[in-house]
């Protein structure tokens, strides 16, 4: 693993546990076993390090969204269901990452910093909208605002993630927690797909 990737992995762990303000670049350097000059060389500041972490994760999701959009083996409804499942699984598998985002964006400070983060996510939202528009153009979905639908999908899943996280804490062991999380994932996927289907279907 290269040094830059290693620093980002340590940063993800520390930001998730300590928050942005509670994470010291000096402590990060110590835990990553690199010097401060190396972090400054790769990222320049703690804000840019945070943005690089978000960009890295978001780009993985963007690649998967593009692959889904280009998949000719699925129709629009199948792609919508795959999209929902993809987002739910991505959040559950990367809980630290999404915890970081939720914590930071809820704070009423660092406006420009937050705008930079939101711009990173815009590419993913635009890709979702392309998938929805394609379904409309092919007659699967009725003509409604793709931007609002994309926000509905991601926003609903993010809010449900909070429920899944707090629910999982109550269980005594990891096997029970994992089983319950899988049940919740399936319940959420079914609910969201059926809700969107009733709204988007043309007849």
C-alpha positions as a printed Julia matrix, in Angstrom:
203×3 Matrix{Float64}:
   0.0     0.0     0.0
   1.39    3.44   -0.91
   1.86    6.11    1.76
  -0.95    8.35    0.53
  -3.51    5.55    0.69
  -2.22    4.5     4.1
  -2.63    8.06    5.44
  -6.19    8.2     4.09
  -7.09    4.93    5.81
  -5.77    6.14    9.17
  -7.5     9.49    8.64
 -10.84    7.75    8.0
 -10.55    5.86   11.28
  -9.56    8.93   13.29
 -12.14   11.27   11.74
 -14.86    8.7    12.45
 -13.91    8.32   16.09
 -12.86   11.89   16.91
 -14.66   14.06   14.39
 -12.94   16.64   12.2
 -12.13   19.12   14.98
 -11.04   16.38   17.37
  -8.53   14.92   14.92
  -5.01   16.29   15.25
  -2.77   16.14   12.18
   0.17   15.57   14.52
  -1.55   12.56   16.11
  -2.56   11.34   12.67
   1.05   11.49   11.5
   2.15    9.6    14.59
  -0.43    6.84   14.13
   0.31    6.55   10.4
   4.05    6.5    11.2
   4.83    9.35    8.82
   6.09   12.87    9.42
   4.02   16.05    9.18
   5.9    17.12    6.07
   4.62   14.05    4.2
   0.98   14.82    5.07
   1.52   18.42    3.98
   3.16   17.23    0.75
   0.23   14.99   -0.2
  -2.67   17.1     1.06
  -1.58   20.58    2.16
  -4.06   20.91    5.03
  -6.46   18.92    7.19
  -9.38   20.24    5.13
  -7.79   19.04    1.89
  -7.02   15.68    3.5
 -10.69   15.34    4.46
 -11.78   16.28    0.94
  -9.34   13.75   -0.55
 -10.88   11.03    1.61
 -14.38   11.94    0.43
 -13.21   12.12   -3.19
 -11.57    8.7    -2.98
 -14.69    7.0    -1.63
 -17.11    8.9    -3.88
 -15.12    8.02   -7.0
 -15.51    4.3    -6.26
 -19.26    4.75   -6.04
 -19.29    6.84   -9.21
 -17.57    4.03  -11.09
 -20.19    1.56   -9.94
 -23.01    3.91  -10.88
 -21.57    4.33  -14.39
 -21.28    0.56  -14.79
 -24.89    0.15  -13.71
 -26.05    2.83  -16.15
 -24.22    1.11  -19.01
 -25.44   -2.4   -18.12
 -27.58   -3.51  -21.07
 -28.64   -6.74  -19.35
 -31.0    -4.91  -16.96
 -34.09   -2.87  -17.7
 -34.84    0.42  -15.92
 -36.75   -1.2   -13.03
 -33.97   -3.71  -12.44
 -31.41   -0.92  -12.51
 -33.42    1.06   -9.97
 -33.55   -1.94   -7.64
 -29.81   -2.53   -8.13
 -29.15    1.15   -7.42
 -31.0     0.99   -4.1
 -29.24   -2.2    -3.09
 -25.87   -0.73   -4.08
 -26.33    2.37   -1.92
 -27.59    0.46    1.09
 -24.74   -2.05    0.95
 -22.18    0.71    0.4
 -23.3     2.57    3.51
 -23.39   -0.52    5.71
 -19.95   -1.62    4.52
 -18.44    1.85    5.04
 -20.05    2.97    8.27
 -17.06    5.04    9.44
 -17.04    7.0     6.19
 -20.72    7.89    6.31
 -20.52    8.69   10.01
 -17.8    11.21    9.16
 -19.98   12.87    6.51
 -23.07   13.04    8.69
 -21.19   14.57   11.6
 -19.41   17.19    9.55
 -22.33   18.34    7.39
 -24.6    18.72   10.41
 -22.28   21.37   11.85
 -23.18   24.94   11.02
 -19.63   26.07   10.25
 -16.94   25.9     7.54
 -19.39   26.81    4.78
 -16.86   26.76    1.92
 -15.49   23.45    3.16
 -18.98   21.96    3.14
 -19.65   23.32   -0.34
 -16.49   21.57   -1.57
 -17.71   18.28   -0.08
 -21.16   18.63   -1.63
 -19.62   19.35   -5.04
 -17.81   16.02   -4.85
 -21.15   14.25   -4.37
 -22.8    16.14   -7.23
 -21.17   13.83   -9.8
 -22.8    10.81   -8.17
 -26.18   12.51   -7.99
 -25.91   13.47  -11.66
 -25.18    9.85  -12.58
 -28.28    8.7   -10.7
 -30.31   11.3   -12.55
 -29.0     9.98  -15.89
 -30.2     6.52  -14.94
 -33.63    7.87  -14.03
 -33.86    9.97  -17.21
 -32.95    6.93  -19.28
 -35.84    5.06  -17.67
 -38.14    7.95  -18.52
 -36.96    8.17  -22.11
 -37.59    4.45  -22.57
 -41.09    4.7   -21.13
 -40.52    2.81  -17.88
 -40.84    5.81  -15.54
 -43.25    8.71  -15.72
 -41.91   12.22  -16.27
 -41.11   13.53  -12.8
 -38.12   15.53  -11.53
 -35.07   13.18  -11.61
 -33.12   15.47   -9.26
 -35.75   15.23   -6.54
 -36.03   11.46   -6.98
 -32.25   11.04   -6.67
 -32.27   13.08   -3.45
 -35.2    11.01   -2.17
 -33.26    7.79   -2.75
 -29.98    8.84   -1.13
 -31.6    10.9     1.63
 -33.96    8.11    2.68
 -31.12    5.59    2.81
 -28.89    7.95    4.81
 -31.64    8.56    7.37
 -32.41    4.87    7.62
 -28.7     4.23    8.16
 -28.93    6.18   11.42
 -31.7     3.82   12.51
 -29.73    0.74   11.5
 -26.65    1.96   13.38
 -28.48    2.71   16.63
 -30.44   -0.54   16.34
 -27.3    -2.61   15.92
 -25.7    -1.22   19.09
 -28.34   -2.91   21.25
 -27.29   -6.45   20.3
 -25.0    -8.52   22.48
 -22.76  -10.09   19.81
 -21.56   -9.5    16.27
 -23.45  -12.48   14.76
 -26.76  -11.2    16.08
 -25.93   -7.67   14.97
 -24.94   -8.83   11.47
 -28.09  -10.92   11.08
 -30.31   -8.06   12.21
 -28.52   -5.61    9.94
 -29.12   -7.89    6.94
 -32.81   -8.05    7.81
 -32.97   -4.28    8.05
 -31.15   -3.85    4.72
 -33.66   -6.11    2.96
 -36.61   -4.39    4.61
 -35.32   -0.96    3.58
 -34.6    -2.06   -0.01
 -38.09   -3.51   -0.43
 -39.78   -0.49    1.12
 -37.91    2.07   -0.96
 -38.28    0.18   -4.24
 -42.01   -0.4    -3.79
 -42.55    3.22   -2.79
 -40.68    4.5    -5.87
 -42.38    1.96   -8.11
 -45.83    3.16   -7.07
 -44.78    6.74   -7.82
 -42.77    6.21  -11.01
 -44.86    3.64  -12.88
 -46.6     5.01  -15.93
 -49.94    3.22  -15.52
